[in-house]
Amino acid sequence: MKLLELIEKYCDKDGDEYITHGHYFDIKPASNEELKVFEIHCRKYGVEGSIINELLDFYKQSNSLFNYFTCDDETIFEWWQDSKELWLGNLDMDTFRYSAKREKYSIGDASEFSYGEECEFDTFEEMLEAYLQDK
């Protein structure tokens, strides 16, 4: 995934920040230490290797999704014990997750995994692009 290309295709820019859905966010690559901590947490919680790699690819380009959690924040794993879901971030009422049980990424809210099948995706990139293009 070429994050910057995707962001620039769908988002407006104001100085160093990008704008989506009326919110400003920046793109700041994760440090090697942040990436290492994220990977340690993933292994601790038993996240599948292909998902770790996909998310590491994103975090190498941006250390957070819309400035919500940085990748080294263990809160990402808050729902893992109960539902095997990674809480990747929020923007307003929209919640971005990955479910190991469903093997899907989604856009939903705090109480629902997704807003419907049209908001469930096989890859992180598909989820992100669907959200960005639906301004």
Secondary structure by P-SEA (a helix, b strand, c coil): caaaaaaaacccccccccccccbbbbbbbbcaaaaaaaaaaaaaacccaaaaaaaaaaaaaccccccccccccccccccccccccccccccccbbbbccccccbbbbbcccccccccccccccaaaaaaaaaacc
